[in-house]
């Protein structure tokens, strides 16, 4: 069996959570929740006037990939006339750890080509699971 994994870390940058601010301008839970902290309430109130409270640390750790490969025994592989075969189960974008409150700490609606990165409802990469059969003849 072969196991492979890829984990990414990106840190030391801030993102303007424009999507969160836009959402909070219309309906923002901290304005109505009795247990919201004063910091959350202040941020909600400032959504209409300012943007500074929506600049967030977007550092994250993302488990990008995990794959498990099993070699099928040669006695089974020979039955179909092949010289090798394996089964692979792979998962991508399995987990993200971040304090960022927007949808995707790594995304920006204009990419990463600008000085101030903005997240305007940028969706994170989807989590996927795949099963693959490799046969060599």
C-alpha positions as CSV (number, residue, x, y, z in Angstrom):
1,X,0.0,0.0,0.0
2,X,1.2,3.5,-0.8
3,X,-0.1,6.6,1.1
4,X,0.5,10.1,-0.2
5,X,-0.7,13.4,1.3
6,X,-0.4,17.1,0.6
7,X,-1.0,19.8,3.2
8,X,-0.7,23.5,2.3
9,X,-0.1,26.5,4.7
10,X,-0.4,30.1,3.7
11,X,0.1,32.8,6.3
12,X,1.0,36.4,7.0
13,X,-1.6,38.0,4.8
14,X,-4.9,39.8,5.2
15,X,-8.0,39.8,3.0
16,X,-10.9,42.3,2.8
17,X,-14.0,40.2,3.5
18,X,-16.2,42.2,1.1
19,X,-18.7,39.3,0.8
20,X,-19.1,39.2,4.6
21,X,-19.5,43.0,4.7
22,X,-22.1,43.0,1.9
23,X,-24.1,40.2,3.7
24,X,-23.9,42.1,7.0
25,X,-25.3,45.4,5.4
26,X,-28.6,43.7,4.8
27,X,-29.0,41.1,7.6
28,X,-26.3,40.7,10.2
29,X,-26.9,38.2,13.1
30,X,-24.8,40.2,15.7
31,X,-27.3,43.1,15.4
32,X,-30.1,40.9,16.7
33,X,-28.4,38.1,18.7
34,X,-28.5,38.8,22.5
35,X,-25.4,36.8,23.1
36,X,-23.2,38.6,20.5
37,X,-20.1,40.2,21.8
38,X,-19.6,43.9,21.7
39,X,-16.8,43.4,19.2
40,X,-19.2,41.5,16.9
41,X,-21.9,44.2,17.3
42,X,-19.5,47.0,16.6
43,X,-18.3,45.2,13.4
44,X,-21.9,44.7,12.3
45,X,-22.8,48.4,12.9
46,X,-19.7,49.5,11.0
47,X,-20.5,47.5,7.9
48,X,-22.4,50.4,6.4
49,X,-19.8,53.1,7.1
50,X,-16.4,51.5,7.1
51,X,-14.3,48.6,5.9
52,X,-11.4,48.4,8.4
53,X,-13.2,45.9,10.6
54,X,-13.6,43.6,7.6
55,X,-9.9,43.3,6.9
56,X,-9.1,39.8,8.3
57,X,-6.1,37.6,8.9
58,X,-6.6,34.9,6.3
59,X,-3.9,32.5,7.3
60,X,-4.9,28.9,6.8
61,X,-3.9,25.3,6.7
62,X,-5.6,23.1,4.0
63,X,-5.4,19.4,3.6
64,X,-5.3,19.4,-0.2
65,X,-4.9,15.7,-1.0
66,X,-4.8,12.2,0.5
67,X,-4.5,9.1,-1.6
68,X,-4.3,5.4,-0.8
69,X,-3.1,3.0,-3.4
70,X,-3.3,-0.8,-3.2
71,X,-1.4,-3.1,-5.6
72,X,-3.7,-5.9,-6.7
73,X,-2.0,-9.3,-6.2
74,X,-0.2,-10.6,-9.4
75,X,-2.3,-13.8,-9.3
76,X,-5.5,-11.7,-9.8
77,X,-3.9,-9.4,-12.4
78,X,-2.6,-12.3,-14.5
79,X,-6.2,-13.7,-14.8
80,X,-7.1,-10.8,-17.0
81,X,-3.8,-10.9,-19.0
82,X,-2.4,-7.8,-17.4
83,X,1.1,-7.4,-15.8
84,X,0.1,-5.0,-13.1
85,X,-2.9,-3.3,-11.5
86,X,-3.9,-1.2,-8.5
87,X,-6.8,0.5,-6.9
88,X,-6.5,4.1,-5.8
89,X,-8.8,6.1,-3.5
90,X,-8.1,9.8,-3.4
91,X,-9.7,12.8,-1.7
92,X,-9.0,16.4,-2.4
93,X,-9.7,19.6,-0.4
94,X,-10.7,17.5,2.6
95,X,-10.2,20.0,5.5
96,X,-9.4,23.7,6.0
97,X,-8.4,25.3,9.3
98,X,-8.6,29.1,9.5
99,X,-9.9,31.9,11.6
100,X,-11.1,33.7,8.5
101,X,-14.9,34.3,8.6
102,X,-15.4,34.5,4.8
103,X,-16.0,31.6,2.4
104,X,-12.5,31.1,1.2
105,X,-9.3,32.5,2.7
106,X,-7.3,31.8,-0.4
107,X,-9.7,33.2,-2.9
108,X,-10.1,36.6,-4.4
109,X,-12.6,37.7,-7.1
110,X,-9.7,39.2,-9.1
111,X,-7.2,36.5,-8.2
112,X,-4.0,37.4,-6.4
113,X,-2.8,40.1,-8.8
114,X,-3.6,43.1,-6.7
115,X,-2.2,44.8,-3.6
116,X,-5.3,44.4,-1.5
117,X,-6.9,41.0,-1.9
118,X,-10.7,41.0,-1.7
119,X,-13.1,38.0,-1.2
120,X,-16.5,38.7,-2.7
121,X,-18.3,35.4,-2.1
122,X,-15.4,33.4,-3.6
123,X,-16.2,29.7,-3.3
124,X,-13.6,27.4,-1.9
125,X,-12.4,24.4,-4.0
126,X,-14.9,21.6,-3.7
127,X,-14.1,18.5,-1.6
128,X,-14.0,15.4,-3.9
129,X,-13.5,11.7,-3.4
130,X,-12.5,9.5,-6.3
131,X,-11.9,5.8,-6.9
132,X,-9.5,4.7,-9.7
133,X,-8.5,1.4,-11.1
134,X,-5.1,1.3,-12.9
135,X,-4.3,-1.7,-15.1
136,X,-1.2,-2.2,-17.1
137,X,-1.1,-4.5,-20.1
